[in-house]
Amino acid sequence: MKKNKSKKRILITGGAGFIGSNLVKVLIEQGHEVIVMDNLYSSTKRNLQNYFRMWNFEFIRHDVNLPFTIEVDEIYHLACPASPIYYQKDPVFTIKTSFYGALNVLDNAKRTGARVLLASTSEVYGNPAIHPQTEQYWGNVNPIGVRSCYDEGKRAAETLFSDYHREYGVDIRIARIFNTYGPGMCENDGRVVSNFIMQGLQGNPLTIYGEGQHTRSFCYVDDLVKGLIGLMAYPEYPGPVNLGNPSEISVKDLALKITQLIGLSIQMKMMPLPSDDPARRKPDISLANQLLGWCPDISIEEGLERTIRYFRETFS
């Protein structure tokens, strides 16, 4: 029997996490054979509970800091603590995971001929001096700050991916992911959307850092997953590609939207702004639109409604 070339064997490192588990869902539905590798440092098997008895799903508990060999067609490399609470909990582990994880994934891709996508981050732009951020911008990053383990770790991972591509011909893709939210988020990951929703559902004041005027651009996870799959399918390496929602909103306005959707009167608790927290963050997604025909479809209101429903059903 000939193998169906449209169905692939795909490895997702960090696949038990928020974005990874949503990616698993789509790839499983498309009929691919999906292998998740995760050490569960900042993720949970709960996100994968619907797949363990499926013929085309496999879970491997393994730390990407350690070498491995798995024969696959594609690798989505998502493994790394991605929220401030987790990546600042053990910063040495975070930067080791960023570098050694990328190294081991690339070595596996080199041995097996797999195409490999790096889930990089908008944090490579640091506190940006240009707005919105394009892929040509080199960033404004503090190399010795409390966020540097993640920011510089991802920059190092991008360097390693680029060098493996140039030196060994490894077939790479690099996605620079901006703020993403949706079902599958942890209730205690320290991200602003999950913080606000949990505080609102519990009837607590929403914690605002600074004056709440700093801005973010929030992309619903279904839109992001479409972008990741589209980038992986693109026939050649186009360089790093921004994936995010260019609709900018202040943190204070986000808090207002969430309390309105939950049905509460707004209460805020003002706290000092964390060190190195960017004032503005907004992607220029012209390249993704041009190459992949990709742009987000789901509005912030619709995405928040779905996310609040998930949090009510999962954590209430």
N, C-alpha and C positions, 0 to 999 in steps of 0.2 A: 504494500500500500504506500503510495507516495505521500509525503508529508505536505500538509496544507501550509504553503509558505506565508499565507496571510495571518496564520496563528503562530504566535511566537512564545518562546520560553523567556520569561522576564524576571529579573531580580530587582527587588526594591529594598535597598538598605534603609533602615529607619522606617519601615513600612507599617509599624504599629502606631506611629505618631499621627498627629492631626492631618497633615497634608497627605502623608503616605497612605493612610487607611482609606481616604477618599479616592486616591489614585487606584488602590487595589480594587475598590468597588467597580470602577469603570472598566478596568482591564479584564476583570473576571467576567463582567457582563458581555464584553466583546469576545469572550471565548479563549483568551490567552491562558497559558500556564504561568501562574504567578508564584514566585518564591519570595517570602518576606524574611529578611535577616534583621534582627533587632536584639539589643541587650536589655531592653525595657528600662533603661536609665531614666528617661523622661517620657515614657509612653506606657500604654496599657494594652493587654490582650483583649480587653473589653471592646476595643475598636475593631477587632477582627473576629468576633464571636460568631458571626454569620457564615464564615468561610471554612472553618476547620474541617468540616465533613465533606467539602467539595473535592471532586477528583482533580481539579486543576489548581489547587491551592496547597502550598506547603509553608510551614513556619520553621525557621531555624533560629534558635537562640544563640547568638554569637556577637562578639564585640569586633567591630571593623578595625580596631587598632591591632588586631591579630590577623596574620595572613590567611587566605582561604583560596580555594579553587572551586568554581562552580561553572559548568558549561551552560551558557545562556546566550541568547541572541542580543538582548538589551539589558542595560543596568541603569536604573534611576537611583542615583546616590543622594539620599536625603538624610543619612545618619549623621546627626550632630545635635546637641542641645541647642534649641533655637529661641527660647524665651529667656528674658533677663534673669528670672529667678533660678532657672536651671543652669544657664551657662556661666553665671557668676558664682554659683554654689561651689564649683570646683574649676576655677579658670585654667589650671594646668591641664586637667583632663579635657577641657573644651578645646584648647588649641592643639593638644595631641591628637584628639579625634579629627579635627579639621585637617591636619597634615597627614598623619599615619593612615587615617581612614581613606583619604583620597589616594594615597600611595598604594594601599592594598587593593582598592577597587580598580585603579589603573593597571596594576600588575596583572590582575585577573582578566581585565579587558584585553590587555596586550597578549596574554597567553591564549585566550579563547577567540579573539577576533570580534568581541562584542562591541556594539555601539554603547557609549556611556554618557549619561547626562548628569551634570553637577547641579544640584540645587544650591546655587549661591544666593546672595541676599542684597537688598538695597543698602545694607549696612556697610558695604564696601565703599559707598559714597561718603560715609561719615556724616558730619554736619555740613551739608553741601553749600558751596559758595555760588552755585548756579541753580536756576530753577526754571522749569522742571529739569530733572536729571536725565541726560542722554548717556548712551553706552560709551561715548567718546570721553566723557568726563572721568578724570583719574581719582577724584575724591579728595576729601579733607578729613583725614582720620587721625585721631590721637593715638600714637603707637604704644603709649604707656598708661592709658586710662583703664578704668574698671570694665569698660566694654571691649577693650582691645583684644581680649582672648577670642572673642567671636568675630569682631570686625577684621582684625588682621589675620585670624585663622582662615576665614573665607577668602581673603585676598591671596594668602599663600596657596590655598587649594586651587584657586583660579590659575595661579602661576604654574603649579604642578601639572594641571590639566593641559595648559597651553604648551608646556615643554614636552610632555608625552606625545602630544599631537605633532609637534614640529620634529622631534627627534626620532620617534618610533612609528609615527603614522597612525596612532590610536584615533579612532573615529569618535570625536567628542562633541558635546553640546554643553553650553553654559547658560543657565537661566538665572537672571538676577530677580529674585522674588521680592516684591514689595508687600506691605502689610496685608495679611490674608486672614479671613475669619470664616466661621461656619460650624456645622455639626462635626463632632469629633474633637473639638478643643477640650483641653483639661480645665476643670473648674478652678484650679489653683496655679495656673501657669504664669500669672503676673502680666499677661497681655491686657491691653486696655479694654477690648471688647468683652472678654470673659470676666474681667474684674467688675466692670460696670453692670453686666447682666446678673452676676451672682450677688453683688451688693444690692441691686434693685429688687431681685426676687426675695432676698432676705429682709427687705425693708430697712436697709442700712444706708447712710449717706454715701454718695459716690465720691471716691477719692480723686481729686483733681490736683495735678502737680503743676506748680507755677500758677499762672493766671488762667490756664486753660486755652490760651490763644495759639499755642503751637499746633501745627496741622499734620494730618496724615491722610493717606489715600487708601481706602479699604476695598479689597477685592474679595468677592465671595468665592469660596473654595471651588465650587463647580466650574466657574469661569477659569480659575487658575489651572485646574486639572486639564481642561481642554487645551490651554496654552502649552502645558508641559508635553502632552501627547503630540500636539502639532509640531512643537520644536523637535522632539525626538524623531518624528517622521520626515522632517525636512531633509532633502537628499544630500546636503553637504554642510560643513561647518561654517556658519555665517558670522562667527564671533559671539561674544556675550549678547544676550537679548533680554531686555526689561520685560517682565510680566507683572502687571499690576493695574489698578484702576486709577485713571488720571483725575477722577472727581475728588477734589480736595475738600476736607472738612476739618474744622477746629475740634479739639478734644472736648471743649465745653459744649459745642453744638451736638457732638456725638452723644454726650451724656443726656442732653435734653431729648434727643430722639429716642434713646433707649427707655428713659423713664416714661415718656408718652406712650410708647408701645406696650410697656408693662402695665401702665395705668396707674402710675404713682405721681404724687407731687414731687418736684425736684428738691433734693437736699444734697448739698455738696460739702465736702470736707477738703479744705485747701491745704496742700503740703508743699514743701520746697521742691523745686525741679531737680531731678537726679543729675549727677555729673555726666557731661558729654551727651545729654539728650538732644537730638537734632531739633531745631526750631521749625523746619519745614521739610516735608518729604512728599514728592510727587513724581511719578515716572513719566518720561516721554516714551510712549509706546508706538511711535511711528514705524520703527523697524519691525516690530512684531506684526503690526497691521499690514505692512508692505510685503513681508516675506511669507507670513503664515495666514494672512487674512483674519487675524485674531484681534478682537477687542471684547471687553467685558459686556455682558448682556443684562446682568441682574443688578437692579438698583439697590442702594443702601437700605431703603425701607423694606423691600422684599427680603433681602438677605438677612437683615436683623430680625424680621418676623420669624423666619425659618430657624434662625440660631436660638432665639429666645424659646421657641417651641421645643427645640432639642434640649436645652438646659432645664426647662420645666419637667420634661419627661424623664430625664436622666438623673438629675441631681436634687429634685424637690422631694 
